[in-house]
Amino acid sequence: MNKAAIIGMAAFVVLGAGNGQGAEKNGYQVVVYLQNQQLVDPLLLQRAKVLTAEMFGEIGVRIQWKLGGPKSARVGQKGPDAEITVRFATRTPADVHPGATAYSFPYAPPSEVRVVILCDRILQGAAERRATAALLGHVLTHELVHVLQGVARHSEQGVMKPQYTPQDRQAMRKEPLRFTAQDANRTQRSIEGP
């Protein structure tokens, strides 16, 4: 076997191993329903949605965006692996999740709103559109992971940190925060189910 063939085989093994669980079914599909999206600037929201989809794509999860809420699946029709409803809110009282930019209900039934994005807090003090879109994309990703994992847990680093520091916010403008290997595996296993 020549040197090029060995390098090619090694690249195949490494790339194949990087796909994580679920690679055999070409990833997972999650439908995210958006409610009250008119509360967010359309360009800002579009950039945030693209970022969120890219971040999940890195761990083999495909996000599909829709309006409204989940519909009951028809008999015999293959549905998505998960459905999550996200509601955008403004005029958040100071005593509701103080300091938070969003919150989720990981234990709520799938038919209910499971993520609430506090738009007023995300926009508060926003210096520029790109920074705001990056923050919104990370907040969306973070809360969707809580719901997909079905637990309110955080990590010491990456997208699942409990709070983003000013340094994190600066860094995410250039490059997304990543999933830790543990968060990626937990998310995939949770979507896959028992």
VOKOL-776285 format. One line per 2 residues: their letters; for each residue x, y, z of N, C-alpha, C, O. Coordinates in steps of 0.1 Angstrom, whole numbers. Example, Ala and Ser with C-alpha at 12.3 -4.5 7.8 and 13.67 -1.06 7.14 Angstrom:
<sites>
AS> 132/-57/78/123/-45/78/132/-33/78/142/-33/85; 128/-22/71/137/-11/71/129/0/79/134/11/80
</sites>
This chain:
<sites>
MN> 9/-12/0/0/0/0/9/12/0/18/13/8; 6/22/-9/15/34/-10/11/44/1/1/43/8
KA> 20/54/2/19/64/13/6/72/12/-1/75/22; 2/76/-1/-11/83/-3/-23/75/1/-32/81/7
AI> -23/62/-1/-35/54/2/-36/53/18/-47/53/23; -24/52/24/-25/51/39/-30/64/45/-38/64/54
IG> -25/76/40/-30/89/44/-45/90/42/-52/95/50; -49/86/30/-63/87/26/-72/79/36/-83/83/40
MA> -67/66/39/-75/58/48/-75/64/62/-85/64/69; -64/70/67/-64/76/80/-73/88/80/-80/90/90
AF> -74/96/70/-83/107/69/-97/102/70/-106/108/77; -100/91/63/-114/86/63/-118/82/77/-129/84/81
VV> -109/75/84/-112/70/97/-114/82/107/-123/82/114; -105/92/106/-106/103/115/-119/111/112/-127/115/121
LG> -122/114/99/-134/121/96/-147/113/100/-157/119/104; -146/100/97/-158/92/101/-160/92/116/-172/92/121
AG> -150/91/124/-151/91/138/-156/104/143/-163/105/154; -154/115/136/-158/128/141/-173/131/139/-178/141/144
NG> -180/122/132/-194/124/130/-202/122/142/-214/126/143; -197/115/152/-205/112/164/-216/102/162/-217/96/152
QG> -223/100/173/-234/91/173/-245/96/163/-246/108/161; -252/87/157/-262/92/148/-258/94/134/-266/97/125
AE> -244/93/131/-239/95/118/-245/85/108/-247/88/96; -248/73/113/-254/63/104/-267/66/99/-271/61/88
KN> -274/76/105/-287/80/99/-286/94/94/-296/101/92; -274/99/91/-271/112/85/-276/123/94/-282/133/89
GY> -274/122/107/-277/133/116/-292/132/121/-299/123/117; -295/142/129/-308/143/135/-315/155/130/-308/165/126
QV> -328/155/130/-336/167/125/-344/172/137/-351/164/143; -343/185/140/-350/192/150/-358/203/144/-352/212/137
VV> -371/203/145/-379/214/140/-381/224/152/-385/221/163; -378/237/149/-379/247/159/-390/257/154/-389/263/144
YL> -401/258/162/-412/267/159/-410/280/166/-407/281/178; -411/291/158/-409/304/164/-423/311/165/-431/312/156
QN> -425/317/177/-437/325/180/-432/339/183/-423/341/190; -440/349/179/-437/363/181/-424/368/175/-417/376/180
QQ> -420/362/164/-407/365/158/-407/379/153/-396/385/150; -419/385/151/-419/399/146/-414/409/156/-411/421/153
LV> -411/404/169/-405/413/179/-390/415/177/-384/423/183; -384/407/167/-370/408/165/-368/413/151/-375/409/141
DP> -358/422/149/-354/427/136/-352/415/127/-344/406/130; -358/414/115/-357/402/106/-343/398/102/-339/387/102
LL> -335/408/99/-321/406/95/-313/400/107/-305/391/105; -315/406/118/-309/401/131/-313/386/134/-304/378/136
LQ> -326/384/133/-331/370/135/-325/360/125/-321/349/128; -325/364/112/-320/355/102/-305/352/105/-301/340/103
RA> -297/362/108/-283/359/111/-282/349/123/-273/340/123; -290/352/133/-290/343/145/-294/329/142/-288/319/147
KV> -304/327/133/-309/314/129/-298/307/121/-296/295/123; -291/314/113/-280/307/105/-269/303/114/-264/292/113
LT> -265/311/124/-255/307/133/-259/295/142/-251/286/143; -271/295/147/-276/284/154/-276/271/146/-272/261/151
AE> -281/272/134/-281/260/125/-266/255/123/-264/243/122; -257/264/121/-243/260/119/-237/254/131/-230/244/130
MF> -240/259/143/-235/254/155/-240/239/157/-232/230/161; -253/237/155/-259/224/156/-254/215/146/-252/203/148
GE> -252/220/134/-246/212/123/-233/206/126/-230/195/121; -225/213/134/-212/208/138/-213/194/146/-204/187/146
IG> -225/192/152/-226/180/160/-236/170/154/-242/161/160; -239/173/141/-248/163/134/-263/165/136/-271/156/134
VR> -267/177/140/-281/180/142/-285/191/132/-279/202/132; -296/188/124/-301/197/114/-313/204/120/-322/198/124
IQ> -312/218/120/-323/226/125/-332/230/113/-327/235/103; -345/229/115/-355/234/105/-364/244/112/-369/241/123
WK> -365/256/107/-373/267/113/-386/268/107/-388/267/95; -397/269/116/-410/271/111/-417/281/121/-412/284/131
LG> -429/285/116/-437/294/124/-448/287/131/-451/276/127; -453/292/142/-464/286/149/-460/276/160/-452/279/168
GP> -466/264/159/-464/254/169/-465/240/163/-469/239/151; -461/230/170/-461/216/165/-475/211/161/-484/214/168
KS> -475/204/151/-488/198/147/-486/183/150/-475/178/150; -497/177/153/-497/162/156/-493/155/143/-499/158/132
AR> -484/145/144/-479/138/132/-490/129/127/-498/123/134; -491/128/114/-500/119/107/-495/105/109/-483/102/109
VG> -505/95/110/-501/81/111/-493/77/99/-496/79/88; -482/70/102/-473/65/91/-464/75/86/-455/71/77
QK> -464/88/90/-455/98/85/-443/99/94/-445/101/106; -431/99/88/-419/101/95/-418/115/99/-418/124/90
GP> -417/118/112/-415/132/117/-401/135/121/-392/126/119; -399/147/125/-385/150/130/-382/143/143/-391/137/149
DA> -369/143/146/-365/137/159/-369/144/171/-371/138/182; -371/157/170/-376/166/181/-383/178/175/-379/183/165
EI> -392/184/183/-399/196/180/-398/205/192/-401/201/203; -395/218/190/-394/227/201/-400/240/197/-398/245/186
TV> -408/246/206/-414/259/204/-407/270/212/-405/268/224; -403/280/204/-396/292/210/-405/304/209/-410/307/199
RF> -406/311/220/-414/324/220/-404/335/223/-396/334/232; -406/346/216/-398/358/218/-407/367/227/-419/369/225
AT> -401/374/236/-408/383/246/-400/396/248/-388/396/246; -408/406/251/-402/419/254/-408/424/267/-417/418/273
RT> -404/436/272/-409/442/284/-408/432/296/-418/430/303; -397/426/297/-395/416/308/-394/423/321/-385/432/323
PA> -402/420/331/-401/426/344/-387/422/351/-382/411/348; -382/431/358/-368/429/364/-368/417/373/-357/411/375
DV> -379/413/379/-379/401/389/-381/388/382/-381/378/388; -382/388/368/-384/375/361/-370/371/356/-364/378/347
HP> -365/360/361/-351/355/358/-341/367/357/-336/369/346; -338/373/368/-329/385/368/-316/382/362/-309/372/365
GA> -312/390/353/-299/389/346/-299/379/334/-289/379/327; -309/371/332/-310/362/321/-314/368/308/-322/377/308
TA> -309/362/297/-314/367/284/-324/357/278/-330/360/268; -326/346/285/-336/336/280/-338/326/292/-330/326/301
YS> -348/318/290/-350/307/299/-358/296/292/-364/298/282; -356/284/297/-363/272/291/-370/264/301/-368/265/313
FP> -378/255/295/-386/245/303/-382/232/298/-390/226/290; -371/226/302/-367/213/297/-376/202/300/-376/192/293
YA> -384/203/310/-393/192/315/-407/194/310/-416/185/313; -410/205/303/-424/207/298/-427/197/287/-419/192/279
PP> -440/195/285/-445/186/274/-441/193/260/-441/205/259; -438/185/250/-434/190/237/-444/199/231/-441/208/222
SE> -457/198/234/-467/207/228/-467/221/234/-474/230/228; -460/224/244/-460/237/250/-447/245/246/-438/239/241
VR> -448/258/249/-436/266/247/-425/261/256/-427/260/268; -413/259/250/-402/253/259/-390/263/260/-382/260/269
VV> -390/273/252/-379/283/253/-385/297/252/-394/299/243; -381/306/261/-385/320/260/-373/329/258/-364/328/267
IL> -372/336/248/-360/345/245/-365/359/249/-375/365/244; -357/365/258/-360/379/263/-353/389/255/-342/394/258
CD> -360/393/244/-354/402/234/-349/415/239/-338/420/236; -357/421/248/-353/434/254/-339/433/261/-331/442/260
RI> -336/422/268/-324/420/274/-312/418/265/-301/422/267; -315/411/254/-305/408/244/-301/421/237/-289/423/234
LQ> -311/429/234/-309/442/227/-303/452/236/-296/462/231; -304/451/249/-300/461/258/-284/462/257/-277/453/259
GA> -280/474/255/-266/477/254/-259/471/242/-247/470/242; -266/467/232/-260/461/220/-253/472/212/-259/482/208
AE> -240/470/210/-233/480/203/-235/480/188/-235/490/181; -236/468/182/-237/466/168/-245/454/165/-246/445/173
RR> -251/454/153/-260/443/148/-252/429/148/-258/419/152; -240/429/144/-233/416/143/-231/410/157/-233/398/159
AT> -227/418/167/-226/413/180/-239/408/186/-239/398/193; -250/416/183/-263/412/188/-267/399/182/-273/390/188
AA> -265/397/169/-269/385/162/-261/373/167/-267/362/169; -248/375/170/-240/364/176/-245/360/189/-246/348/192
LL> -248/370/198/-254/367/211/-267/360/210/-269/350/217; -276/365/202/-289/358/200/-288/344/195/-294/335/200
GH> -279/342/185/-276/328/180/-271/319/191/-275/307/192; -262/324/200/-257/315/211/-268/313/221/-268/302/226
VL> -275/323/224/-286/321/234/-296/311/229/-301/302/237; -300/312/216/-310/302/211/-304/288/212/-311/279/216
TH> -291/287/208/-285/273/208/-284/268/222/-288/256/225; -280/276/231/-279/272/245/-293/267/251/-293/256/257
EL> -303/275/249/-316/271/254/-322/258/247/-328/250/253; -320/257/234/-324/245/227/-317/233/232/-323/222/233
VH> -305/234/236/-297/223/241/-303/219/255/-305/207/257; -307/228/263/-314/225/276/-326/216/273/-328/206/280
VL> -334/220/263/-346/212/260/-343/199/254/-349/189/258; -333/198/245/-330/186/239/-324/176/249/-327/164/248
QG> -316/181/258/-310/172/268/-320/169/279/-318/159/287; -330/177/280/-341/174/291/-336/177/305/-341/171/314
VA> -326/186/306/-321/189/319/-315/203/320/-310/208/309; -316/209/331/-310/223/333/-296/222/339/-294/224/350
RH> -286/218/330/-272/217/334/-264/225/326/-267/229/315; -252/229/331/-243/238/324/-229/231/323/-226/222/330
SE> -221/237/315/-207/233/314/-197/244/318/-202/256/318; -185/241/321/-175/251/325/-171/259/313/-166/271/315
QG> -172/254/301/-168/261/289/-177/259/277/-186/250/278; -175/266/266/-183/264/254/-197/270/255/-200/279/264
VM> -205/267/246/-218/273/244/-227/270/256/-237/278/258; -225/260/264/-233/257/276/-229/263/289/-233/258/299
KP> -220/273/288/-216/280/301/-228/286/307/-237/290/299; -229/287/320/-241/293/326/-243/308/323/-254/313/321
QY> -232/315/321/-233/329/317/-221/332/308/-210/327/309; -223/341/298/-212/345/289/-206/357/294/-212/367/297
TP> -193/357/295/-185/368/300/-183/378/289/-186/375/277; -179/390/292/-176/400/281/-165/394/271/-166/397/259
QD> -156/386/276/-146/380/267/-153/370/258/-149/369/246; -162/362/263/-170/353/255/-178/360/244/-178/356/232
RQ> -184/371/248/-192/379/238/-183/385/227/-187/386/216; -172/389/231/-162/394/221/-158/383/212/-157/385/199
AM> -154/372/217/-149/360/209/-160/355/200/-157/351/188; -173/355/204/-183/349/196/-187/357/184/-193/353/174
RK> -182/370/184/-184/378/172/-175/373/160/-179/375/149; -164/367/164/-155/362/153/-157/347/150/-156/343/138
EP> -160/340/160/-161/325/159/-171/320/170/-170/324/181; -180/311/166/-189/306/176/-182/298/187/-172/292/185
LR> -188/299/199/-184/290/210/-187/276/206/-198/274/199; -180/267/210/-182/253/206/-189/245/216/-190/249/228
FT> -195/234/212/-200/224/221/-188/216/227/-179/213/220; -188/213/240/-178/204/245/-182/190/240/-193/188/236
AQ> -173/181/240/-176/167/236/-187/161/244/-195/154/239; -187/164/257/-197/159/266/-211/164/262/-221/157/262
DA> -212/178/259/-224/183/256/-229/178/242/-241/176/241; -220/177/233/-224/171/220/-230/157/221/-240/154/216
NR> -223/149/229/-227/135/231/-240/134/239/-249/126/235; -242/142/249/-255/142/257/-266/146/248/-277/141/249
TQ> -264/156/240/-275/161/231/-279/151/221/-291/148/219; -269/144/215/-272/134/205/-279/122/211/-289/117/206
RS> -274/118/223/-280/106/230/-295/110/234/-304/101/233; -297/122/238/-311/126/243/-320/126/231/-332/122/232
IE> -315/131/219/-324/131/207/-327/117/203/-338/114/199; -317/109/204/-318/95/199/-328/87/208/-335/78/203
GP> -329/91/221/-339/84/230/-334/71/235/-322/67/232; -342/65/243/-338/52/250/-336/41/240/-333/30/244
</sites>
